[in-house]
């Protein structure tokens, strides 16, 4: 399946469950879709083969998830030469991965998967306390139940303490013995990730602008694989920040994507260009670097963004009266 079609399928699943979405068309981007529904924000990377995700893309995806308190997610069709199984959660660089059908099951059918793939096979995490109570209720000793399952006493004790995952075969035997589900579902929609937020600028222009933003009192995180160069924060205001030496057709395309994403994630967008005239693309202001130099603090920069956005809205919605 070609990637463009796969992206459309994933976007359709999100739309069908009430998500508002924005789609990226940016080569090498760490995400292809952003989806927002009530208090749930998803950054989704769509891949035909989940092994094609790079470390850089994963790191940026986790930074965005951390910054926006969002969930990162990979959706794909294959791993190596094998198709991803329905109802199974995979993982790449600490990010959950699943196929479109599993995503549909989660969002539409409210069926959270319990099985995860690791080297050597499929596994589940079990409710260890429940397992211990069921064993004791049925009168099995640790040794007896371990023999029935074909595992060691130590393994069974680890299961009950929640210290060891259970192979799928053993989990199925447990559920047959006790006639009760004991596998813990994996809540892929509220997954939290750790991320390294300390990333160096890629060139002198980035370094100068990002340091200036920090000097204004803003929190700034460099992003490498997205249509914007950084994300910035001042209290509750978050800004997708693009940087370029001059305005080009690529700059315009990036700004248009940032405009669409900003609407979905309730953030602002801003492009700072070394030499340009002040203008607005979509709802993303482009300002010259010189303007940034003259700004006194973060509040003034936010006021500039809002003022420019108001001007463009007036032009769009208020007819000229002659």
C-alpha positions in Angstrom: 0.0 0.0 0.0 1.4 3.4 -1.0 2.1 5.8 1.9 -0.3 8.5 0.7 -3.2 6.0 0.7 -2.1 4.8 4.2 -2.1 8.3 5.5 -5.6 8.9 4.1 -6.9 5.7 5.8 -5.4 6.7 9.2 -6.8 10.2 8.8 -10.2 8.7 8.0 -10.2 6.6 11.1 -9.4 9.7 13.2 -12.1 11.8 11.5 -14.6 9.0 12.0 -14.1 9.2 15.8 -14.3 12.9 16.1 -10.7 14.0 15.8 -9.8 17.2 14.0 -6.7 16.7 12.0 -3.9 18.4 10.1 -1.8 16.5 7.6 1.9 17.1 6.8 3.5 16.9 3.4 7.1 17.6 4.5 9.9 15.2 3.6 11.3 13.4 6.5 8.9 14.9 9.0 8.8 13.2 12.4 4.9 13.2 12.1 2.5 13.0 9.3 -0.8 13.7 11.1 -1.8 15.6 14.2 -5.2 14.8 15.7 -7.0 16.6 18.5 -10.2 15.5 20.3 -11.2 17.0 23.6 -8.3 16.4 25.9 -6.5 13.9 23.6 -3.7 15.1 21.3 -2.0 12.7 19.0 1.2 13.1 16.9 1.1 10.3 14.4 3.9 9.0 12.1 2.6 6.8 9.3 5.0 4.3 7.8 4.7 1.4 5.4 7.4 -0.3 7.4 7.9 0.8 11.0 11.6 -0.1 10.9 12.1 2.8 8.5 11.6 5.2 11.5 14.9 6.9 12.2 16.3 7.8 15.6 16.2 11.5 14.8 12.5 11.3 13.8 11.7 9.3 17.0 13.6 11.8 19.2 11.7 14.7 17.7 8.4 12.9 17.9 9.0 12.3 21.6 10.1 15.9 22.2 6.8 17.2 20.6 4.8 14.7 22.7 6.5 15.9 25.9 6.2 19.6 25.0 2.5 19.4 24.2 1.6 16.7 26.7 0.5 14.6 23.7 0.7 10.9 22.7 3.1 9.9 20.0 2.0 7.0 17.8 3.4 5.0 14.9 0.9 3.4 12.4 2.3 1.0 9.8 1.8 -2.1 7.8 5.0 -4.1 8.1 8.0 -4.8 10.3 10.9 -6.1 8.2 9.1 -8.6 5.9 6.2 -9.5 8.2 2.9 -7.8 8.4 1.9 -6.2 11.7 -0.7 -8.4 13.4 -4.1 -7.0 14.4 -4.5 -6.5 18.1 -0.7 -6.5 18.7 1.3 -3.5 19.9 4.8 -3.1 18.6 7.4 -0.5 19.7 10.2 1.5 18.0 12.5 3.7 20.0 10.1 3.7 22.9 7.0 4.7 20.8 4.0 2.4 20.4 3.3 1.1 16.9 0.3 -0.7 15.5 -1.5 -1.4 12.2 -4.5 0.6 11.0 -7.0 -2.1 12.0 -5.7 -2.1 15.6 -6.1 1.7 15.6 -9.6 1.3 14.4 -10.4 -1.2 17.1 -9.0 1.2 19.7 -10.8 4.3 18.5 -14.0 2.9 17.1 -14.6 -0.3 19.1 -13.0 0.9 22.3 -10.9 -2.4 22.4 -7.5 -1.8 23.9 -4.9 -4.4 22.8 -3.2 -6.5 25.5 -0.6 -8.3 23.3 2.8 -6.7 22.6 5.6 -7.9 20.4 9.1 -8.4 21.6 12.1 -10.3 20.2 11.1 -13.9 20.4 7.4 -13.6 20.2 4.2 -12.2 21.6 3.7 -11.4 25.3 1.2 -9.8 27.7 1.5 -8.2 31.1 -0.8 -9.8 33.6 -2.6 -8.5 36.7 -0.2 -10.2 39.2 -2.4 -9.6 42.2 -5.4 -11.1 40.5 -3.3 -14.1 39.3 -2.2 -14.8 42.9 -5.8 -14.5 44.2 -7.1 -16.8 41.5 -4.4 -19.4 42.2 -5.0 -19.3 46.0 -8.8 -19.5 45.5 -8.4 -22.6 43.4 -6.1 -24.1 45.9 -3.0 -24.4 43.7 0.4 -24.0 45.1 3.0 -22.1 43.2 4.7 -25.3 42.2 1.5 -27.0 41.0 0.4 -24.1 38.8 3.9 -23.7 37.5 4.0 -27.4 36.4 0.5 -27.0 34.7 1.8 -24.0 32.8 5.2 -25.5 31.9 7.2 -22.7 33.5 9.5 -22.5 36.5 8.4 -21.5 40.0 10.5 -18.4 39.8 8.7 -17.3 36.6 5.3 -17.8 38.2 6.4 -15.8 41.2 7.6 -13.0 38.9 4.3 -13.0 37.1 2.5 -12.6 40.4 4.8 -9.7 41.4 4.3 -8.1 38.0 8.0 -8.3 37.3 7.9 -10.4 34.2 5.9 -10.4 31.0 4.0 -13.6 30.1 4.3 -15.3 26.8 1.1 -15.4 24.8 0.9 -19.2 25.0 1.2 -19.2 28.8 -1.3 -16.3 29.1 -3.9 -18.3 27.1 -3.3 -21.4 29.3 -3.9 -19.2 32.4 -7.1 -17.9 31.0 -8.2 -21.4 30.2 -7.4 -22.7 33.7 -9.2 -19.8 35.5 -11.8 -18.9 32.9 -11.1 -15.2 33.5 -9.1 -12.6 31.6 -6.0 -11.6 33.4 -4.0 -9.7 30.8 -3.6 -6.0 31.3 -4.7 -3.9 28.3 -2.2 -1.4 26.9 -3.6 2.1 26.8 -1.8 3.4 23.8 -3.6 6.7 23.8 -2.2 7.9 27.1 1.3 6.7 26.7 3.9 9.0 28.2 7.5 9.1 26.9 10.8 10.5 28.1 12.6 12.9 25.8 15.9 14.7 25.6 14.9 18.3 25.3 18.4 19.7 25.1 19.2 19.9 21.3 21.8 22.1 19.7 20.9 24.5 16.9 22.0 23.4 13.4 23.5 26.7 12.2 24.5 30.1 13.3 21.2 31.7 12.3 19.2 29.2 14.4 21.6 29.7 17.3 21.2 33.4 17.2 17.4 33.4 17.0 16.8 30.6 19.6 19.2 32.3 22.0 17.3 35.6 21.5 14.0 33.8 22.2 15.4 32.4 25.4 16.7 35.9 26.3 13.1 37.1 26.1 12.2 34.6 28.8 10.7 31.8 26.6 11.2 28.1 26.9 12.7 26.9 23.6 13.2 23.3 22.2 14.9 22.7 18.9 13.1 20.4 16.5 15.0 18.9 13.5 12.4 16.9 11.6 9.4 19.1 11.1 8.3 22.1 9.0 9.2 24.3 12.0 12.6 24.6 13.6 11.6 24.9 17.2 8.7 25.0 19.7 8.6 27.9 22.1 6.6 28.6 25.2 5.6 31.5 27.4 3.2 30.4 30.2 0.2 28.9 28.3 1.2 30.3 24.9 3.0 27.9 22.6 4.5 28.9 19.3 5.6 26.7 16.4 8.7 28.6 15.4 10.2 28.5 11.8 13.5 30.0 10.9 14.9 30.8 7.4 17.6 32.9 5.8 15.2 34.2 3.2 11.6 33.7 2.1 11.3 31.0 -0.6 8.5 28.8 -2.0 9.6 26.2 0.6 9.3 28.8 3.4 5.7 29.5 2.2 4.8 25.8 2.1 6.2 25.3 5.6 4.3 28.3 6.9 1.1 27.0 5.4 1.6 23.6 7.1 2.4 25.3 10.4 -0.8 27.4 10.1 -2.9 24.2 9.7 -1.2 22.4 12.6 -1.4 25.5 14.8 -5.2 25.5 14.4 -5.5 21.9 15.5 -3.2 22.1 18.5 -4.4 25.6 19.6 -1.0 27.2 19.3 0.5 30.1 17.4 2.9 30.0 14.5 5.8 32.3 13.7 8.5 32.4 11.1 11.6 34.6 11.7 13.4 35.4 8.5 16.9 37.0 8.3 15.7 39.5 5.6 12.1 39.8 4.7 9.1 42.2 4.9 6.5 41.6 7.6 3.6 39.6 6.3 1.2 36.8 7.2 0.8 33.4 5.5 -2.4 31.6 6.6 -2.3 32.8 10.2 1.4 32.6 10.6 3.3 35.9 10.7 6.7 36.2 8.9 8.8 38.8 10.6 12.4 40.0 9.9 15.1 39.1 12.4 15.6 42.8 13.0 12.1 43.0 14.5 12.9 40.2 17.0 16.0 42.2 18.0 13.8 45.2 18.9 11.3 43.1 21.0 11.7 43.7 24.8 10.1 40.6 26.2 8.0 37.5 25.4 4.7 39.4 26.0 5.6 42.0 23.4 6.4 39.2 20.9 3.1 37.5 21.6 1.3 40.9 21.1 3.0 41.3 17.7 1.8 37.9 16.6 -1.7 38.5 17.7 -1.8 42.0 16.1 -0.6 40.7 12.8 -3.2 37.9 12.9 -6.0 40.4 13.7 -4.9 42.5 10.7 -5.1 39.5 8.3 -8.5 38.5 9.7 -9.9 42.0 9.0 -8.7 41.8 5.4 -10.3 38.4 5.0 -13.7 39.0 6.6 -14.3 42.8 6.4 -15.1 44.0 2.9 -13.6 47.2 1.6 -16.2 50.0 1.7 -15.7 52.6 -1.0 
